[in-house]
């Protein structure tokens, strides 16, 4: 119990450190290099980084919608990520850990952060086809792969340092913050530390492409009758999520 409770504490500390890192990268761009030098859509490597970040924002927005069940909130959340990246995402995740009850933190903090507080309108996520989810994430992976191949081929004989703006630092910090957060999710889902380690290394090395493959792989493990939201949980917690027992409620929320 104590070890599980320490996971919640460790995640809060990690999120705080990541938030400081992202703030520092934004200060670097705004104060040192100025935002006007940031966005140059004629530079292929910049476009690649923007697409990479946007795919990660889509991942986060899908989970946010599952949690909040509001298209308006999700749209605002997505726009916020497009403007400031993980500066928006990290506080939301931190808040999910902050509002855990002591019992939730000691039982399974990752599960209770991922899951909705109450199983309200459960049929909404059940109506989301597993096949639709597969198509969405395959398309995102193909888009990223095509962009990377195009960028590398076009710049194969050109030193790419001339093809990026000062925002490269901020983009890369943002991408690897999401990669780290997704690695925590992978470690939670995988029953084997070896498979978790392999997926995490591949995720860190190639970022969003491998994560798209991982999500599609997990979606293919679900039957068409199962709700797509079960992809969020490991095998043990899927049984709890599929049961009719409600999640714990928070009187203060």
C-alpha positions in Angstrom: 0.0 0.0 0.0 2.8 2.4 1.0 4.6 1.8 -2.3 1.5 2.6 -4.4 0.9 5.7 -2.4 4.4 6.8 -3.1 3.7 6.5 -6.8 1.2 9.4 -6.5 3.8 11.5 -4.6 6.5 10.7 -7.1 4.2 11.6 -10.0 3.4 15.0 -8.4 7.1 15.7 -8.0 7.9 14.6 -11.6 5.1 16.7 -13.0 6.3 19.7 -11.1 9.9 19.3 -12.4 8.6 18.8 -16.0 6.5 21.9 -15.7 9.5 24.0 -14.6 11.4 22.6 -17.6 8.7 23.6 -20.0 8.3 27.0 -18.5 12.1 27.5 -18.8 12.0 26.5 -22.5 9.2 29.0 -23.1 11.2 31.8 -21.3 14.1 30.9 -23.6 12.0 31.4 -26.7 10.1 34.5 -25.6 12.8 36.4 -23.8 16.0 35.3 -25.6 14.9 34.6 -29.2 11.5 36.3 -29.3 8.3 34.5 -30.5 8.3 36.3 -33.9 11.3 34.1 -34.9 9.5 30.9 -33.9 7.1 30.0 -36.6 8.4 29.6 -40.1 6.2 27.2 -42.1 8.7 27.2 -45.0 11.2 25.2 -42.9 10.5 21.5 -43.2 12.0 20.5 -39.8 9.8 23.0 -38.1 6.7 21.6 -39.8 7.8 18.1 -38.8 8.1 19.1 -35.1 4.8 21.0 -35.2 3.0 17.9 -36.6 4.7 15.7 -34.0 3.5 17.9 -31.2 0.0 18.1 -32.6 -0.3 14.3 -32.7 0.7 14.2 -29.1 -1.9 16.9 -28.4 -4.5 14.7 -30.1 -3.6 11.8 -27.8 -4.0 14.0 -24.8 -7.3 15.6 -26.1 -8.9 12.1 -26.6 -8.1 11.2 -23.0 -9.3 14.6 -21.8 -12.7 14.1 -23.6 -13.0 10.7 -22.0 -12.5 12.3 -18.6 -14.7 15.4 -19.1 -17.3 14.3 -21.7 -17.4 17.8 -23.1 -16.5 18.8 -26.7 -16.3 22.4 -25.8 -13.9 21.8 -22.9 -11.9 19.4 -25.1 -11.7 22.0 -27.9 -10.5 24.7 -25.5 -8.0 22.2 -24.0 -6.6 21.3 -27.5 -6.3 25.0 -28.5 -4.5 25.6 -25.2 -2.0 22.8 -26.0 -1.5 24.2 -29.5 -0.6 27.5 -28.0 1.5 26.5 -25.0 1.9 22.7 -25.2 2.4 20.8 -22.0 2.1 24.0 -19.9 -1.6 23.2 -20.2 -1.5 19.4 -20.0 0.8 19.1 -16.9 -1.4 21.1 -14.5 -4.5 19.1 -15.6 -2.7 15.8 -14.9 -1.3 17.2 -11.6 -4.8 18.2 -10.5 -6.0 14.6 -11.2 -3.3 13.3 -8.8 -3.9 16.1 -6.3 -7.6 15.3 -5.9 -7.0 11.6 -5.3 -8.3 10.4 -1.9 -5.9 8.6 0.4 -7.6 5.3 -0.4 -7.4 5.8 -4.1 -3.7 6.8 -3.8 -3.0 3.7 -1.8 -5.0 1.3 -4.1 -4.0 2.3 -7.6 -3.3 6.0 -8.3 -2.6 5.6 -12.0 -5.9 3.9 -12.6 -7.9 6.5 -10.7 -6.2 9.3 -12.6 -6.8 7.7 -16.0 -10.5 6.8 -15.2 -13.5 9.1 -15.0 -14.4 10.0 -11.4 -17.9 8.6 -12.0 -19.1 6.3 -14.7 -21.6 8.8 -16.0 -22.9 8.4 -19.5 -21.0 5.2 -19.9 -22.7 4.4 -23.2 -21.0 7.5 -24.8 -17.6 5.8 -24.9 -19.1 2.4 -25.8 -20.5 3.9 -29.0 -17.0 4.8 -30.1 -16.0 2.0 -32.4 -12.7 0.2 -31.8 -12.3 0.1 -35.6 -12.7 3.9 -35.7 -10.0 4.2 -33.1 -7.7 2.0 -35.1 -8.2 4.1 -38.2 -7.5 7.3 -36.4 -4.3 6.2 -34.9 -3.1 4.4 -38.0 -3.7 7.6 -39.9 -1.8 9.7 -37.4 1.2 7.3 -37.5 1.2 7.3 -41.3 1.1 11.1 -41.4 4.1 11.3 -39.1 6.0 8.7 -41.0 5.3 10.3 -44.3 6.4 13.7 -43.0 9.6 12.3 -41.5 10.5 10.5 -44.8 9.8 13.6 -46.8 11.8 15.8 -44.5 14.8 13.5 -44.4 14.8 13.0 -48.2 14.5 16.7 -49.0 17.3 17.6 -46.6 19.5 14.6 -47.0 22.3 16.7 -48.5 21.6 19.8 -46.4 22.8 20.4 -42.9 19.5 20.7 -41.0 20.7 23.3 -38.6 19.8 25.9 -41.2 16.3 24.4 -41.4 15.1 25.1 -37.9 14.1 28.1 -35.8 15.0 28.9 -32.2 11.7 27.2 -31.2 13.5 23.8 -31.7 14.4 23.7 -28.0 10.8 24.3 -26.9 9.4 21.8 -29.4 11.9 19.1 -28.3 11.3 19.8 -24.6 7.5 19.5 -25.2 7.8 16.3 -27.3 9.9 14.6 -24.7 7.8 15.7 -21.8 4.9 13.9 -23.5 7.1 11.0 -24.3 8.0 10.7 -20.6 4.3 10.9 -19.5 3.3 8.3 -22.1 6.2 6.1 -20.9 4.6 6.2 -17.4 1.4 5.0 -19.0 3.2 2.2 -20.9 4.9 1.1 -17.7 1.5 1.0 -16.0 -0.1 -1.0 -18.8 2.6 -3.6 -19.5 2.6 -6.7 -17.2 6.2 -7.4 -18.1 9.0 -5.0 -17.2 11.0 -6.3 -20.2 8.2 -5.4 -22.7 7.6 -2.1 -20.9 11.3 -1.3 -21.2 11.4 -2.1 -24.9 8.4 0.0 -25.7 9.6 2.9 -23.6 13.1 2.9 -25.3 11.5 2.8 -28.7 9.0 5.6 -27.7 11.9 7.8 -26.5 13.9 7.2 -29.6 11.2 7.8 -32.2 8.5 9.6 -30.1 5.1 9.7 -31.7 5.4 7.1 -34.4 6.1 4.2 -32.0 3.4 5.4 -29.7 0.9 5.4 -32.6 1.9 1.8 -33.3 1.5 0.9 -29.6 -2.0 2.4 -29.4 -3.1 0.6 -32.6 -1.6 -2.6 -31.2 -3.5 -2.2 -28.0 -6.7 -1.4 -29.9 -6.4 -4.7 -31.9 -6.4 -6.5 -28.6 -9.9 -5.2 -27.9 -13.0 -6.9 -29.4 -15.4 -4.8 -31.4 -17.9 -5.1 -28.5 -15.6 -3.6 -25.9 -15.5 0.2 -25.2 -12.5 1.9 -26.8 -11.8 3.5 -23.4 -10.5 0.2 -22.1 -7.3 0.8 -23.9 -6.3 3.2 -21.1 -6.1 0.5 -18.5 -4.0 -2.6 -17.8 -5.6 -6.0 -17.8 -6.3 -6.0 -14.1 -8.0 -2.6 -14.1 -10.0 -3.4 -17.3 -12.0 -5.9 -15.2 -12.7 -3.1 -12.7 -13.6 -0.6 -15.4 -15.9 -3.1 -17.2 -17.8 -3.9 -14.0 -20.8 -2.0 -12.9 -19.3 -0.9 -9.6 -19.0 2.9 -9.6 -15.7 4.7 -9.1 -15.1 6.5 -5.8 -16.8 9.9 -5.6 -15.2 13.1 -4.3 -17.3 15.1 -2.1 -15.2 18.2 -2.7 -15.3 18.0 -6.5 
